[in-house]
Amino acid sequence: MTESRNKRKCIVAIDAMGGDFAPLNELHGAVLALKEIDNVEVVLVGNEKLIRDTASKESIDISKISIVDAQEVINMSDTPTVAIRKKPNSSLVIGANLVKEKIADAFVSAGNTGAMLAAATLLIGRIKGVGRPTIGASYPTQTGKFTTVFDSGSSVDSKPSHLFEYAIMGSIFASEIYNYPNPTIGLLNVGEEESKGNELALASHQLLKNSKLNFFGNVEGRDIFKGKVDIVVCDGFTGNVVLKLAESVIGFLKIKIKQYADKGILNSLKALVVKNVLKVALKDMDYQSHGGVPVLGVNGIAIVGHGSSSPLAVKNMILRAKEMYDKNLIEKMEEAINKYAVN
Amino acid sequence: MTESRNKRKCIVAIDAMGGDFAPLNELHGAVLALKEIDNVEVVLVGNEKLIRDTASKESIDISKISIVDAQEVINMSDTPTVAIRKKPNSSLVIGANLVKEKIADAFVSAGNTGAMLAAATLLIGRIKGVGRPTIGASYPTQTGKFTTVFDSGSSVDSKPSHLFEYAIMGSIFASEIYNYPNPTIGLLNVGEEESKGNELALASHQLLKNSKLNFFGNVEGRDIFKGKVDIVVCDGFTGNVVLKLAESVIGFLKIKIKQYADKGILNSLKALVVKNVLKVALKDMDYQSHGGVPVLGVNGIAIVGHGSSSPLAVKNMILRAKEMYDKNLIEKMEEAINKYAVN
């Protein structure tokens, strides 16, 4: 099956109305992806007239791209589950349904993350045995490798069994997408000792310790940037706070350096050097280059990107979708869930 | 009462065996503090022979400092509550008891944070009406002000009433220690909307919203370095992860810049500029200069510092203890707890 599937094209549907700069960046990103990789077909889902007008105005050649018309748009401010129900003709709902109906192999969106998660979970559906689909966030580390934290905010009241699922799915993600052999799993906690932690952490530690997963033990907040483990699992509340705090570091640095630069001409010259060095030294922290993160645990490929996704980010989302398709990631997730499941 | 107290000397007991470089840094810090401020008396609590030998060997003049002998030491690896009970002759227990018995006005330690919290809570005792004493962590922000997060790990399974107490005590801390008038309070959450969050956040939001405190609303991980509010409240699990993640940022930057510098002579010259600029631009992130954080909610002044506290950090802990004493912070905490308490 792997063989035959890899021979045919991978069809990636894109939410053309999703990002803050939609549909422009989505169009550019789609064209970039088609230039870079073979065996992929791109479908733009969105307001057809707007898509064609934008392509024409910006001289973007979309002749090789098909369009599926969608008259509604789910905004960033929409309540996810409500929007999914009340906007059946939205690009996000139609795109997810293309995957559900096996018309497309993957769906990518830079739109409302919560709505994408809801659409993936409710429309595409969960993999058998998965209680809670999850979205991870990958952090650059001092080792040069990435550490991916699950969950980063898909659900806020997580149970030990959910953290256990995140560990299984995260392992497949790290080994297949990052090519890390036998990835290590850490449990985010307030101390290294087994006796440390809140109720959730204590119970999750026991579940992970008694499993056949490659469990390293507890890790702390400082171990994320250190790259102590490949996968970190935690409840979605903590993971979301960590994600937003970590993402704010670059902006904080920029402002502090600007404040320094504003104190004189010599300072501003030095600050210029700093900006150039940090741009190179911290290039891993450019979240655009990651190109979105997959919703893991659903029965199809669904990738969600930043609202501010650049054409490069959109291209990378499509590339990642294709990679997940080629590597049969969904099937591998299902196998792993069955293999390691406690019950 | 305020008048008469401020006229007499503030007696600060120091855990001379606490930090990683004890008793050396404690001795140096004590001498620095005595040089800088009047009306303070310092008591070193620890192994008297070791203290005298160290002072003699390093030519530190401790003639103005009294010593209270303590033959035991609580180590960083000791389990807090067990250590408090099993090591009654430790510097940490004796120091806390000096405050309990009103022999000293304050106790500062760069030792085991958990043990210091336990000693402060169990020996000095809680302020009436306080369920959970708390330790905050102050973060530099892009506004130049500090944002202090309570709780930073004192307890991991927090209840809404605890977060409410943190908000009250944090307000007093920010207005008295940082001189921020009517400080704003944010609830750490996964989104700005009132409907967002886990069970704890949802219930805490209602408690804070319906109180007379200066509640701003929900804040997210990114709002800490932005300095959106003066005080952030959250459960100690999340707060501890945030603290350790934030503290790791500088180390991560240093390593990334070193990796850049190692790629050639031009790079290493540029990296030198970067290091010098960041040292100035990010000087607020030097946790040593804060000089420890008080245990809030206990019936006496107790300040805990980093294990790696420098002499400067120890000096700043003593200065902060003196400031808290002069400002009658404990009495103000008690008044505020009574004023805002729900019951």
Boltz contact constraints between the chains, C-beta under 6 A:
constraints:
  - contact:
      token1: [A, 142]
      token2: [B, 252]
      max_distance: 6.0
  - contact:
      token1: [A, 142]
      token2: [B, 255]
      max_distance: 6.0
  - contact:
      token1: [A, 153]
      token2: [B, 190]
      max_distance: 6.0
  - contact:
      token1: [A, 156]
      token2: [B, 190]
      max_distance: 6.0
  - contact:
      token1: [A, 156]
      token2: [B, 198]
      max_distance: 6.0
  - contact:
      token1: [A, 157]
      token2: [B, 198]
      max_distance: 6.0
  - contact:
      token1: [A, 190]
      token2: [B, 153]
      max_distance: 6.0
  - contact:
      token1: [A, 190]
      token2: [B, 156]
      max_distance: 6.0
  - contact:
      token1: [A, 190]
      token2: [B, 240]
      max_distance: 6.0
  - contact:
      token1: [A, 198]
      token2: [B, 156]
      max_distance: 6.0
  - contact:
      token1: [A, 198]
      token2: [B, 157]
      max_distance: 6.0
  - contact:
      token1: [A, 198]
      token2: [B, 237]
      max_distance: 6.0
  - contact:
      token1: [A, 220]
      token2: [B, 244]
      max_distance: 6.0
  - contact:
      token1: [A, 221]
      token2: [B, 241]
      max_distance: 6.0
  - contact:
      token1: [A, 221]
      token2: [B, 244]
      max_distance: 6.0
  - contact:
      token1: [A, 221]
      token2: [B, 245]
      max_distance: 6.0
  - contact:
      token1: [A, 222]
      token2: [B, 244]
      max_distance: 6.0
  - contact:
      token1: [A, 222]
      token2: [B, 248]
      max_distance: 6.0
  - contact:
      token1: [A, 225]
      token2: [B, 248]
      max_distance: 6.0
  - contact:
      token1: [A, 225]
      token2: [B, 252]
      max_distance: 6.0
  - contact:
      token1: [A, 237]
      token2: [B, 198]
      max_distance: 6.0
  - contact:
      token1: [A, 238]
      token2: [B, 238]
      max_distance: 6.0
  - contact:
      token1: [A, 238]
      token2: [B, 241]
      max_distance: 6.0
  - contact:
      token1: [A, 240]
      token2: [B, 190]
      max_distance: 6.0
  - contact:
      token1: [A, 241]
      token2: [B, 221]
      max_distance: 6.0
  - contact:
      token1: [A, 241]
      token2: [B, 238]
      max_distance: 6.0
  - contact:
      token1: [A, 244]
      token2: [B, 220]
      max_distance: 6.0
  - contact:
      token1: [A, 244]
      token2: [B, 221]
      max_distance: 6.0
  - contact:
      token1: [A, 244]
      token2: [B, 222]
      max_distance: 6.0
  - contact:
      token1: [A, 245]
      token2: [B, 221]
      max_distance: 6.0
  - contact:
      token1: [A, 248]
      token2: [B, 222]
      max_distance: 6.0
  - contact:
      token1: [A, 248]
      token2: [B, 225]
      max_distance: 6.0
  - contact:
      token1: [A, 249]
      token2: [B, 249]
      max_distance: 6.0
  - contact:
      token1: [A, 252]
      token2: [B, 142]
      max_distance: 6.0
  - contact:
      token1: [A, 252]
      token2: [B, 225]
      max_distance: 6.0
  - contact:
      token1: [A, 255]
      token2: [B, 142]
      max_distance: 6.0
  - contact:
      token1: [A, 256]
      token2: [B, 281]
      max_distance: 6.0
  - contact:
      token1: [A, 256]
      token2: [B, 282]
      max_distance: 6.0
  - contact:
      token1: [A, 257]
      token2: [B, 281]
      max_distance: 6.0
  - contact:
      token1: [A, 260]
      token2: [B, 281]
      max_distance: 6.0
  - contact:
      token1: [A, 270]
      token2: [B, 273]
      max_distance: 6.0
  - contact:
      token1: [A, 270]
      token2: [B, 277]
      max_distance: 6.0
  - contact:
      token1: [A, 273]
      token2: [B, 270]
      max_distance: 6.0
  - contact:
      token1: [A, 273]
      token2: [B, 273]
      max_distance: 6.0
  - contact:
      token1: [A, 274]
      token2: [B, 274]
      max_distance: 6.0
  - contact:
      token1: [A, 274]
      token2: [B, 277]
      max_distance: 6.0
  - contact:
      token1: [A, 277]
      token2: [B, 270]
      max_distance: 6.0
  - contact:
      token1: [A, 277]
      token2: [B, 274]
      max_distance: 6.0
  - contact:
      token1: [A, 281]
      token2: [B, 256]
      max_distance: 6.0
  - contact:
      token1: [A, 281]
      token2: [B, 257]
      max_distance: 6.0
  - contact:
      token1: [A, 281]
      token2: [B, 260]
      max_distance: 6.0
  - contact:
      token1: [A, 282]
      token2: [B, 256]
      max_distance: 6.0
